[in-house]
Amino acid sequence: MRRATVCRKALLVLRSRRSRSRRVDAGSGWAGGARTMSGSVRDARAADGKEYVEIREGRAVARYPKGEVFYNPVQVVNRDLSVLVLRHYTAMRAAEEARPLSSPEGLSCLEALAASGLRSVRYAKEVPRLQRIVVNDVDESAVQAIRANLDLNGLHDGERVRISHADANEAARLGVSSSISSGPFEPFDIIDLDPYGSCAPFLASAVRYVSRGGLLCVTSTDKPVLCGNNIGTAFVRYGGIAAKGATCHETAVRLVMYALQMEAVKLGRVVEPLLCVSIDFYVRCFVRVRESKRDAQRIPLRCGLVYTCVTCNTSHVQPMASETAGPDNESADTEKLLPIKSSRSVLPGPVCDQCGSPFRMTGPMWTGALFDRDFVTGLLNRLHRTDAAGDKADVDDNESDAHLNEALGARSRVAALLGVVLDELDHVALFHTMDNFGRTLRMRNIPMKRMRAALASLGYRTSPSHTAPTGFKTDAPPSVVWDVVRLHAEQHPPEKKPESGSAAEIILSKQVSDHVRDKVDFAFVPSCAPPAASGASTHSLAQVQPGEETGAATPATREVAVSGQPRGSKKRARFLPNPEKNWGPKKAARGSGPRPAAAGANAHPFPSSTSNVEQRLGDQPSQQSSWLASSCRTQ
């Protein structure tokens, strides 16, 4: 009897849900759909018999034939963050330049792989300083969807926004003049790349054809490759070897940055990272491209290889070059070789000095900062601005940031991401994880607060990592970190004695240095937490030469940062849970229609572009839950 009652209730609930799903919005004629993090997604069957999807995101509305153009709600964070970055960048350019922005028409933007055009519609409606936008895609069905979505949002082709049907590399090569206005070649001020798969085929043309001081917004969704599932493919695409492990997501960001930098230096340009992060299943990099042959020759100082112990995961970053004594670096002669030399090995020996295991090499990769602290601070200030009478950054429609921020549906997730990035040590490459210590030594994990307090008491900086909740960055050498772990193990010994000859026995048998034993304080609390200087030289997890003294901490250096937040400041969320089920990559939609032919001798030497509407590289997983575990599993 009870089972029958439960079944009847379940049937009533199911019928109720079905009836709600059949309700039709009389104003639009579209069947009601599901709410998303930033708006609504509706499925419907129009009078012509085709099924369509309506998306409301930010201030934009998009409709297109279901299944023909790619849309993923996970990318809402990507688009919200991009809107915020473009608003801040355009305001920054206006403050930098006394003359009009690049040209009388204002700043220009190319979305080279637009799919439905939703991102460009949002740029047009939420970034008023952006006056010329080219929306490009190589697929005919995507171009038709773009045209329909522009009309739906009151944006007409040929005015502020122009539709382009071309290969992504070719669209960048043609520049603004051939797309919007007549006249000599004019490069784009902003180029946005968001392919379904690797960004590698488009980096060369993007770096070449963006304007001086221009902004590149680059997404790469081939995280499995970047996280070590196929090291040969990673080398072909990005010029470096990837490896699985706890730090693989930060390594993925650094490999993309390295590929960008290598394309730039060939042209006498350098790429300055404004914000480069790992989000969900993709990498997103916002970088500024600047002309400087001198700085291009000094890029090896911030690139290197990473040697990681195969057992205890201790990492050593090997720079490609180091500075040497010589004449003034700011010599007027730009053709002179700069005073840098190939660096010496930072490895303590042929095997790991902690457990005696061999090393695994990854890279080369970018080892410099992944973000500009002032830029990220400006993003957070703009995001949290609530005074409608405040900075009227968007002068064209006289709207304040407070009003525009209301359209950011993923505002809380963007704020959490920017907050943890701002707390990071920008001059430290890679990080340690607490669970690695416990797994290696077969003991309970050290509390994060206890570990960071101990390192702070020794005069070293620590910070969280935006790619791993259990990770922490520090400028302390690995020997000091392991001494702290050994001292904690003495006070809280493992429940079982380590096996003879195991890595745990070898590590725990080593003596703790007198400096660490005398000075460490697991309950240390700093009085303040100043952020690391952005101009500091890049350190690795082991930037101390073998045999070099680390030095004792002075009273002044003991008052250092445990995090980027001042003592007593209000805590903020750093790692928010996924807002929906099945949060992850989706299958690519199938495109249709003819494709434009290449431009003959002027065509870019790269293969035909892939866009959001097709998946040519074939490396994206179809499941949303298994990719993370497989890409992080240590070899």
C-alpha positions in Angstrom: 0.0 0.0 0.0 2.8 2.4 1.0 4.7 1.6 -2.2 1.6 2.3 -4.4 1.1 5.7 -2.6 4.7 6.6 -3.3 4.4 5.6 -7.0 1.2 7.7 -7.4 3.0 10.8 -5.9 5.9 10.3 -8.2 3.6 10.1 -11.2 1.8 13.3 -10.1 5.2 15.1 -9.8 6.2 13.9 -13.2 3.0 15.0 -14.9 3.3 18.4 -13.2 6.8 18.8 -14.5 5.7 17.9 -18.0 2.9 20.3 -18.0 5.2 23.1 -16.9 7.6 22.3 -19.7 4.8 22.6 -22.2 3.9 26.1 -21.2 4.6 28.6 -23.9 5.6 32.2 -23.5 2.9 34.1 -25.3 5.2 37.0 -26.0 7.8 35.0 -27.8 6.3 31.7 -28.9 9.1 29.8 -27.3 8.6 26.8 -25.0 9.7 27.3 -21.4 13.1 26.0 -20.7 15.7 25.7 -17.9 17.3 28.3 -15.9 21.1 28.6 -16.0 23.7 30.4 -13.9 23.3 33.6 -15.9 19.9 33.5 -17.4 17.6 31.0 -19.3 17.9 28.5 -22.0 14.8 27.6 -23.9 14.0 24.9 -26.4 11.2 25.3 -29.0 9.8 24.2 -32.3 9.1 27.1 -34.6 6.5 27.4 -37.3 9.0 26.1 -39.9 9.3 22.9 -38.1 12.9 23.5 -36.9 13.9 23.2 -33.3 15.6 26.3 -31.9 17.4 27.3 -28.7 17.0 30.7 -27.1 19.7 31.8 -24.7 19.5 34.9 -22.4 22.9 35.7 -21.1 24.0 39.0 -19.7 22.3 41.7 -21.8 22.2 39.5 -24.9 19.6 37.2 -26.4 20.5 34.5 -28.9 18.4 32.1 -31.0 19.7 29.5 -33.4 18.8 26.1 -34.8 19.3 23.5 -32.2 22.5 21.3 -32.6 24.0 23.4 -35.5 25.9 25.9 -33.4 27.9 25.2 -30.3 26.8 26.6 -26.9 28.0 25.6 -23.5 26.7 27.3 -20.3 30.0 26.4 -18.6 31.6 29.2 -20.7 29.4 31.8 -19.0 32.3 32.3 -16.5 34.6 32.8 -19.5 32.3 35.3 -21.2 31.6 37.2 -18.0 35.3 37.4 -17.2 36.0 38.5 -20.8 33.4 41.3 -20.6 34.9 42.6 -17.4 38.5 42.4 -18.8 37.5 44.3 -21.9 35.7 47.0 -20.0 38.8 47.5 -17.8 41.2 47.3 -20.7 39.3 49.9 -22.8 39.2 52.2 -19.8 42.9 51.7 -19.3 43.7 52.5 -22.9 41.6 55.6 -22.7 43.6 56.7 -19.6 46.9 55.9 -21.3 46.4 57.7 -24.5 46.1 61.5 -24.8 45.0 61.1 -28.4 41.8 59.3 -29.5 41.8 55.5 -29.0 43.9 54.1 -31.9 41.7 55.8 -34.5 38.8 58.3 -34.6 36.4 55.3 -34.8 37.6 53.9 -31.4 38.9 50.5 -30.4 38.3 47.5 -32.6 37.8 43.8 -31.8 37.8 40.6 -33.7 36.0 37.5 -32.5 37.6 35.0 -34.9 35.6 31.9 -33.9 32.2 33.3 -33.1 29.8 30.4 -33.5 26.5 31.9 -32.5 28.0 35.4 -32.0 26.7 35.5 -28.4 30.1 36.8 -27.1 30.3 39.6 -29.6 26.7 40.6 -28.9 27.6 40.9 -25.2 30.7 42.9 -26.1 28.6 45.3 -28.2 26.0 45.7 -25.4 28.2 45.6 -22.3 31.5 47.2 -23.4 30.4 50.6 -24.8 34.0 51.8 -25.5 34.3 49.0 -28.0 33.1 50.7 -31.2 34.1 48.3 -34.0 33.5 44.6 -33.7 34.1 42.0 -36.4 32.2 38.7 -35.8 33.8 35.9 -37.8 33.2 32.2 -38.4 34.2 29.8 -41.1 30.9 27.9 -41.0 27.9 29.0 -43.0 25.3 27.9 -40.4 27.2 29.9 -37.7 27.2 33.0 -40.0 23.4 32.7 -40.4 22.9 32.4 -36.7 25.2 35.4 -36.1 23.1 37.5 -38.5 19.8 36.5 -36.8 21.2 37.1 -33.3 22.5 40.6 -34.3 19.0 41.5 -35.6 17.4 40.1 -32.5 19.5 42.4 -30.3 19.1 45.5 -32.5 22.6 45.3 -33.9 22.7 45.6 -37.6 25.4 44.2 -39.8 27.6 47.0 -41.3 27.1 49.6 -38.4 29.0 49.0 -35.2 29.2 45.3 -35.8 30.3 43.6 -39.1 29.8 39.9 -39.9 32.8 38.1 -41.6 32.7 34.6 -43.2 36.3 33.6 -43.4 39.0 31.5 -42.0 40.1 32.8 -38.5 43.7 33.4 -39.5 42.6 35.1 -42.7 40.2 37.4 -40.8 43.0 38.5 -38.5 45.3 39.1 -41.5 42.8 41.3 -43.4 42.5 43.6 -40.4 39.8 46.2 -39.6 40.0 48.1 -42.9 38.8 45.3 -45.1 36.1 44.3 -42.6 34.5 47.6 -41.5 36.1 50.6 -43.2 38.0 51.4 -46.3 41.6 52.5 -46.3 45.1 51.2 -45.5 45.6 48.1 -43.3 44.6 48.6 -39.7 45.3 45.9 -37.1 42.7 44.9 -34.5 43.1 46.3 -31.0 41.6 43.2 -29.5 41.5 39.6 -30.9 39.5 37.0 -29.1 40.2 33.3 -29.8 37.8 30.7 -28.4 38.2 27.5 -30.4 36.7 24.1 -29.6 40.1 22.4 -28.9 43.6 23.8 -29.2 44.4 27.4 -29.8 47.7 26.5 -31.4 46.7 26.9 -35.1 45.7 30.6 -34.5 48.4 31.9 -32.2 50.9 33.0 -34.9 48.4 35.2 -36.9 46.8 36.6 -33.7 50.2 37.7 -32.3 51.3 39.1 -35.7 48.2 41.0 -36.6 47.1 42.5 -33.3 48.0 46.2 -32.8 50.9 47.4 -30.7 49.7 47.4 -27.1 46.8 45.3 -28.2 44.9 42.6 -26.2 44.8 38.9 -27.0 42.1 36.8 -25.3 43.0 33.2 -25.9 41.1 30.1 -24.8 42.3 26.5 -25.2 40.0 23.6 -24.2 42.4 20.7 -24.9 43.2 20.3 -21.2 43.8 16.5 -21.5 46.6 17.2 -23.9 48.0 20.1 -21.9 47.8 17.9 -18.7 49.9 15.1 -20.1 47.6 12.6 -21.8 49.6 12.8 -25.0 53.0 14.4 -24.7 53.8 14.2 -28.4 50.7 16.2 -29.3 51.5 18.8 -26.6 55.0 19.2 -28.0 53.7 19.7 -31.6 51.1 22.2 -30.5 52.9 24.2 -27.8 56.6 23.4 -28.1 56.8 21.8 -24.6 56.3 18.4 -22.9 53.4 18.1 -20.5 53.1 15.6 -17.6 50.4 14.4 -15.4 50.4 15.4 -11.7 49.0 17.7 -9.1 50.4 20.8 -10.8 49.3 19.9 -14.3 46.6 22.6 -14.6 49.1 25.4 -13.8 51.5 23.7 -16.2 48.8 23.8 -18.9 48.5 27.6 -18.5 52.3 28.0 -18.6 52.6 25.9 -21.8 50.0 28.1 -23.6 51.9 31.2 -22.4 55.2 29.8 -23.6 53.6 29.1 -27.1 52.3 32.7 -27.2 55.7 34.1 -26.2 57.6 32.0 -28.7 55.4 33.3 -31.5 55.9 36.9 -30.3 59.7 36.9 -30.0 60.0 35.9 -33.7 58.5 39.2 -34.5 60.4 41.3 -32.0 57.4 41.4 -29.8 56.8 40.3 -26.2 53.6 39.1 -24.5 52.8 40.6 -21.1 50.4 38.5 -19.1 47.5 40.4 -17.6 45.5 37.4 -16.4 46.2 33.8 -17.3 44.1 31.2 -15.4 42.9 27.6 -15.5 39.1 27.4 -15.3 37.2 24.2 -15.2 38.3 22.3 -18.4 40.0 25.1 -20.2 42.8 27.7 -20.1 42.0 31.4 -20.6 44.8 33.9 -21.2 44.5 37.7 -21.4 47.8 39.1 -22.6 49.0 42.4 -24.0 51.4 42.4 -27.0 54.1 45.0 -27.0 57.0 45.8 -29.5 60.4 45.4 -27.9 63.4 43.6 -29.5 65.4 44.1 -26.4 62.8 42.5 -24.1 62.3 39.7 -26.6 65.9 38.8 -26.2 65.5 38.6 -22.4 62.5 36.2 -22.5 64.8 33.1 -21.7 65.1 34.5 -18.2 61.5 33.7 -17.7 61.3 30.3 -19.4 62.6 27.0 -18.2 62.3 23.3 -17.6 60.8 21.6 -14.6 62.3 18.5 -13.0 59.9 16.6 -10.8 60.8 13.6 -8.6 58.7 10.6 -9.7 58.2 9.5 -6.1 57.9 12.5 -3.8 56.9 15.1 -6.5 59.6 17.6 -5.4 60.0 20.0 -8.2 63.0 22.1 -9.3 62.5 24.8 -12.0 65.6 25.2 -14.3 65.7 28.6 -15.9 67.0 28.7 -19.5 69.2 31.8 -18.8 70.4 34.0 -16.0 71.6 37.5 -15.7 75.4 38.2 -15.7 77.5 41.2 -14.7 78.0 43.6 -17.6 77.2 47.1 -18.9 74.0 48.9 -18.3 71.1 46.8 -19.6 69.4 50.0 -20.8 72.0 50.7 -23.4 70.7 52.7 -26.4 72.1 50.1 -28.8 69.3 47.6 -29.3 71.5 45.3 -31.5 74.0 44.5 -28.7 73.6 41.2 -27.0 72.1 41.7 -23.6 74.1 40.6 -20.5 72.4 37.2 -20.1 74.0 33.7 -20.1 72.9 30.1 -20.1 72.1 29.2 -16.5 73.7 26.5 -14.4 71.9 23.5 -13.1 69.7 24.0 -10.0 69.4 20.2 -9.5 70.9 18.9 -6.2 72.3 15.9 -8.1 71.3 13.1 -10.5 68.6 11.9 -8.2 66.2 13.6 -5.7 68.0 14.7 -2.5 64.9 13.8 -0.5 64.0 10.3 -1.5 66.7 9.2 -4.0 64.3 8.7 -6.9 65.0 9.9 -10.5 63.5 13.1 -12.0 60.9 13.5 -14.7 61.3 16.5 -17.0 58.5 18.8 -18.4 58.7 21.9 -20.4 60.1 24.2 -21.6 57.4 26.5 -20.3 56.8 30.0 -19.1 58.0 30.4 -15.5 57.3 34.1 -15.1 54.2 35.8 -13.6 50.8 34.7 -14.9 49.1 37.9 -14.0 49.6 41.6 -13.5 48.7 42.5 -9.9 47.6 46.0 -10.7 45.4 44.8 -13.5 43.7 42.1 -11.4 43.2 44.6 -8.6 41.5 47.0 -11.1 39.2 44.1 -12.2 38.1 43.4 -8.6 37.6 47.1 -7.9 35.5 47.4 -11.0 33.5 44.2 -10.2 32.7 45.3 -6.7 31.8 48.9 -7.6 28.3 49.6 -6.4 28.2 53.5 -6.6 26.1 54.3 -9.7 27.6 57.8 -9.6 31.1 56.4 -9.5 33.6 56.0 -12.4 31.5 56.5 -15.5 33.9 54.3 -17.4 31.3 53.6 -20.1 30.9 57.1 -21.4 28.8 56.2 -24.5 25.6 55.3 -22.7 26.5 57.0 -19.4 26.2 53.8 -17.5 28.2 53.0 -14.4 30.0 49.8 -13.7 27.4 49.1 -11.0 24.7 48.9 -13.6 26.7 46.9 -16.0 27.8 44.4 -13.3 24.2 43.4 -12.8 24.3 41.6 -16.1 27.2 39.3 -15.0 25.4 36.1 -14.0 28.6 34.4 -12.9 29.7 37.4 -10.9 30.3 35.4 -7.7 32.5 32.8 -9.5 34.5 35.5 -11.2 35.0 37.4 -8.0 36.2 34.2 -6.3 38.6 33.4 -9.1 40.1 36.9 -9.1 40.4 36.9 -5.3 42.4 33.7 -5.2 44.6 34.9 -8.1 45.3 38.1 -6.4 46.4 36.2 -3.3 48.9 34.2 -5.3 52.6 34.8 -5.2 53.2 36.1 -8.7 56.9 35.3 -8.8 56.7 31.6 -7.9 56.2 28.9 -10.5 54.2 25.8 -9.5 53.3 24.8 -5.9 53.2 22.0 -3.3 50.0 20.1 -2.3 49.2 19.0 1.3 47.9 15.6 0.2 51.2 14.8 -1.5 53.0 14.9 1.8 50.5 12.6 3.4 50.4 10.2 0.5 54.2 10.0 0.3 54.8 9.6 4.0 51.7 7.5 4.8 50.6 9.9 7.4 47.7 12.3 8.0 47.9 15.5 6.1 49.3 18.6 7.8 46.7 21.3 8.3 47.2 24.0 5.7 47.2 26.7 8.3 49.9 25.0 10.3 52.2 24.5 7.3 51.8 28.1 6.1 52.3 29.5 9.6 55.5 27.5 10.0 57.0 28.8 6.7 56.0 32.3 7.6 57.8 32.0 10.9 60.9 31.2 9.0 60.7 34.3 6.8 59.1 32.8 3.7 56.0 33.9 1.8 53.2 31.5 1.1 49.9 31.8 -0.8 47.1 29.6 -2.2 47.0 28.4 -5.8 44.0 29.1 -7.9 44.3 25.7 -9.6 44.2 23.5 -6.5 42.4 23.9 -3.2 45.0 21.9 -1.3 47.9 23.6 -3.0 50.2 26.4 -1.7 52.9 28.4 -3.3 56.0 29.4 -1.4 59.4 30.9 -2.1 61.0 28.5 0.4 63.3 25.9 -1.2 62.1 22.3 -1.1 64.6 21.3 1.5 63.1 23.8 4.0 59.5 22.6 3.1 60.5 19.0 3.8 62.2 19.9 7.0 59.0 21.4 8.2 57.1 18.2 7.2 59.7 16.1 9.0 59.4 18.2 12.1 55.6 17.9 12.0 56.0 14.1 11.6 58.2 14.0 14.7 55.4 15.7 16.7 52.7 13.6 15.0 54.3 10.3 14.0 52.6 8.1 11.4 50.3 5.3 12.8 52.4 2.7 11.0 56.1 2.5 10.7 57.3 3.1 7.2 58.4 0.0 5.2 62.2 -0.5 5.0 63.7 1.1 2.0 60.5 3.1 1.1 60.5 6.7 0.2 58.8 7.5 3.5 61.5 5.9 5.5 64.3 7.6 3.5 62.6 11.1 3.9 61.8 10.7 7.6 65.3 9.4 8.4 66.9 12.7 7.3 67.8 15.2 10.0 65.9 18.4 10.4 68.3 21.4 9.9 69.1 23.3 13.1 67.8 26.6 11.5 64.4 25.1 11.0 64.2 23.3 14.3 65.2 26.4 16.3 63.1 29.0 14.4 59.9 27.3 13.2 56.7 28.2 14.9 53.6 26.2 13.8 51.3 28.7 15.6 52.9 31.8 14.1 50.5 34.6 13.0 51.9 37.5 11.0 50.6 41.0 11.9 50.1 41.9 8.2 50.1 40.3 4.8 51.6 42.5 2.1 51.4 41.1 -1.4 54.5 40.0 -3.2 56.1 42.6 -5.3 55.2 42.2 -9.0 58.6 43.2 -10.1 60.4 40.5 -8.1 62.5 38.1 -9.9 61.0 34.7 -10.8 61.7 32.0 -8.2 61.2 28.4 -8.5 60.3 25.9 -5.8 64.1 25.4 -5.6 65.8 28.5 -6.7 68.7 28.1 -4.1 71.9 26.7 -5.6 73.2 23.5 -4.1 75.2 24.1 -1.0 73.9 27.7 -0.7 72.9 28.9 2.7 69.3 29.9 3.0 70.0 32.3 5.9 68.1 32.9 9.1 65.0 35.0 9.2 65.3 38.4 10.9 62.5 39.9 13.0 61.7 42.1 10.0 61.4 39.2 7.6 59.3 37.2 10.0 56.4 39.6 9.5 55.6 38.3 6.0 52.6 37.2 4.1 50.7 34.0 4.8 48.2 35.1 2.2 47.3 38.1 0.2 44.7 39.2 2.8 45.5 41.5 5.7 45.1 40.1 9.1 41.5 40.5 10.3 40.1 41.1 6.8 36.8 39.6 5.8 37.2 36.1 4.4 36.0 35.5 0.9 35.1 32.4 -1.0 37.8 31.0 -3.2 36.6 27.7 -4.7 32.8 27.6 -5.3 31.0 24.4 -6.1 29.7 23.8 -9.7 26.3 25.5 -10.1 24.8 22.8 -12.2 25.0 19.0 -12.8 27.2 17.7 -15.6 29.4 20.7 -15.4 32.1 20.3 -18.0 32.9 20.1 -21.7 30.1 19.3 -24.2 30.2 17.7 -27.6 30.7 20.0 -30.5 27.8 20.9 -32.8 27.9 20.0 -36.4 28.3 22.8 -38.9 26.8 23.0 -42.4 27.1 25.0 -45.6 30.0 25.9 -47.9 33.3 27.3 -46.5 35.2 30.2 -48.0 38.2 29.5 -50.1 41.7 30.4 -49.0 43.1 33.7 -50.1 45.7 32.2 -52.5 49.2 33.3 -52.0 48.2 35.6 -49.2 46.7 32.8 -47.2 48.2 32.1 -43.8 50.4 29.0 -43.8 48.5 27.4 -41.0 45.8 24.7 -41.7 42.1 25.7 -42.1 40.7 26.9 -38.8 38.6 25.0 -36.4 35.8 26.8 -34.6 33.3 26.1 -32.0 31.1 24.4 -34.5 33.5 21.6 -35.4 36.0 19.5 -33.6 38.9 18.6 -35.8 41.5 17.8 -33.3 39.5 15.0 -31.7 41.0 15.1 -28.2 38.1 16.4 -26.2 36.5 13.8 -23.9 32.8 13.2 -24.1 32.3 12.7 -20.4 32.4 15.6 -17.9 33.5 13.8 -14.8 36.3 11.5 -15.9 38.7 13.9 -17.6 39.8 15.6 -14.4 40.8 12.5 -12.6 42.6 11.0 -15.6 44.5 14.2 -16.3 45.6 14.7 -12.7 46.6 11.1 -12.1 50.4 10.9 -11.5 52.3 8.6 -13.8 
